[in-house]
């Protein structure tokens, strides 16, 4: 395990792309860069992301009167650069909700902003900069007990340099 940890520290995240068996019970493993180009989750895919206090309703995740993380994930590795976070949904009442982008080890917040949309359908959008490559970058949406929010999508996509 120490060897794997050293390789990941030196090379960054890797994904297994294939392998071939050689003689004498030796396999040749092929890896590719494990960094993502951002992400976008909507409908049923969004409902597969972890939620501590949410309930899936149709193609959304909604609050149910409990404080905690309505959404927590995905954990993806991203290259340094500028990104746009977009969260879509609807709400009736919001008082304590906030949005965070952080490293999985939770030592550094890249974004920590209140989520304060007006009642009705909303689109929250915020630019952020990752000053360095981030392994296991996580989006978290915290809600309070009185917040009434339903999330229908989220994306974190690179902003073009053009």
C-alpha distance (Angstrom), angle and dihedral (degrees) to the residues before:
residue distance angle dihedral
X1 . . .
X2 3.78 . .
X3 3.81 89.5 .
X4 3.82 92.2 52.7
X5 3.81 90.5 47.9
X6 3.80 91.0 51.3
X7 3.81 92.2 49.5
X8 3.82 92.6 49.5
X9 3.80 91.0 47.1
X10 3.80 91.4 51.8
X11 3.82 99.6 37.7
X12 3.80 103.9 27.3
X13 3.80 124.3 -130.7
X14 3.78 116.8 -14.9
X15 3.82 133.6 -168.6
X16 3.78 124.7 -153.9
X17 3.81 107.3 -115.2
X18 3.78 98.8 176.5
X19 3.75 147.2 -42.5
X20 3.77 141.5 -145.3
X21 3.78 128.5 -153.5
X22 3.77 116.4 -121.3
X23 3.78 128.0 -170.0
X24 3.80 124.0 -74.1
X25 3.85 93.8 35.5
X26 3.80 93.1 -65.7
X27 3.81 121.7 137.9
X28 3.78 127.5 -159.7
X29 3.82 109.5 -139.6
X30 3.83 122.5 -157.2
X31 3.79 119.0 -155.1
X32 3.80 133.3 -172.4
X33 3.78 131.8 -161.2
X34 3.82 108.5 -73.5
X35 3.82 97.1 -151.2
X36 3.82 117.2 118.2
X37 3.81 126.3 -140.5
X38 3.79 90.3 -129.9
X39 3.80 126.1 -79.8
X40 3.80 144.9 -109.9
X41 3.80 123.6 -160.3
X42 3.79 124.4 -173.6
X43 3.80 138.6 158.2
X44 3.81 116.2 -10.7
X45 3.82 93.5 -0.2
X46 3.82 90.3 58.9
X47 3.80 90.1 53.8
X48 3.82 89.6 59.5
X49 3.80 92.5 63.7
X50 3.82 116.4 98.2
X51 3.80 118.8 -88.5
X52 3.80 125.8 179.4
X53 3.81 97.4 -166.7
X54 3.81 107.2 10.9
X55 3.77 131.2 102.7
X56 3.80 124.9 -149.1
X57 3.78 112.3 -118.8
X58 3.79 115.2 176.7
X59 3.79 105.9 -50.0
X60 3.81 95.7 -20.9
X61 3.77 141.0 75.7
X62 3.81 112.8 -131.5
X63 3.77 138.0 -174.3
X64 3.78 121.3 -105.6
X65 3.80 104.3 -164.8
X66 3.81 97.8 -80.1
X67 3.81 127.6 114.2
X68 3.79 117.9 -123.9
X69 3.78 141.9 72.4
X70 3.78 112.7 -23.3
X71 3.80 88.0 -175.9
X72 3.81 130.8 14.7
X73 3.77 118.9 173.3
X74 2.89 171.7 -31.7
X75 3.78 103.1 -159.7
X76 3.80 103.5 -149.0
X77 3.78 133.5 157.2
X78 3.80 114.4 -120.0
X79 3.79 134.2 -173.9
X80 3.79 120.5 -119.3
X81 3.79 113.5 -87.8
X82 3.79 146.4 87.4
X83 3.81 118.9 -48.4
X84 3.78 138.1 179.2
X85 3.79 118.1 -136.8
X86 3.81 114.3 -155.9
X87 3.80 125.3 -176.7
X88 3.80 121.8 -177.6
X89 3.77 129.9 -167.6
X90 3.77 144.1 98.9
X91 3.78 135.0 -90.7
X92 3.78 142.9 -171.1
X93 3.79 99.0 -168.1
X94 3.80 133.6 6.4
X95 3.79 127.6 -179.9
X96 3.80 111.6 140.5
X97 3.82 105.6 21.1
X98 3.79 118.6 129.1
X99 3.79 137.9 172.2
X100 3.79 125.2 -135.6
X101 3.79 134.5 -174.2
X102 3.79 111.3 -167.9
X103 3.76 144.8 153.0
X104 3.79 114.1 -91.2
X105 3.77 91.7 -113.5
X106 3.82 84.7 57.1
X107 3.78 93.3 -135.0
X108 3.80 94.7 123.3
X109 3.81 133.6 35.5
X110 3.80 115.4 -151.0
X111 3.82 91.2 -177.0
X112 3.80 132.4 13.1
X113 3.80 109.7 168.3
X114 3.78 136.4 153.9
X115 3.80 116.0 -107.7
X116 3.80 103.0 -140.3
X117 3.80 110.4 157.1
X118 3.79 122.5 163.9
X119 3.82 116.2 -107.1
X120 3.81 113.6 -76.7
X121 3.78 130.5 37.2
X122 3.79 114.8 -12.1
X123 3.79 144.1 -177.8
X124 3.80 116.1 -156.5
X125 3.79 112.8 -161.0
X126 3.78 128.9 178.9
X127 3.80 134.8 165.9
X128 3.78 119.9 -136.6
X129 3.77 138.0 173.7
X130 3.76 125.6 -135.7
X131 3.81 101.7 -153.8
X132 3.81 91.7 -163.4
X133 3.79 138.9 16.5
X134 3.81 108.5 -73.7
X135 3.78 123.8 -150.7
X136 3.82 112.7 -152.2
X137 3.78 99.5 4.3
X138 3.81 110.3 -170.0
X139 3.81 135.2 -159.0
X140 3.80 115.5 -149.6
X141 3.79 127.9 -176.1
X142 3.80 112.0 -164.4
X143 3.82 120.1 -162.5
X144 3.79 133.7 -171.9
X145 3.80 125.8 -132.1
X146 3.84 92.4 -99.1
X147 3.82 96.4 46.3
X148 3.81 114.2 110.5
X149 3.81 106.5 -163.6
X150 3.78 135.7 149.1
X151 3.83 118.0 -164.8
X152 3.81 119.9 -153.1
X153 3.80 102.1 171.3
X154 3.77 148.3 -0.2
X155 3.76 134.5 -170.6
X156 3.78 137.9 177.2
X157 3.79 108.7 -166.7
X158 3.80 133.0 168.4
X159 3.78 117.1 -103.2
X160 3.76 110.5 -126.7
X161 3.79 116.2 -113.8
X162 3.82 90.7 -138.7
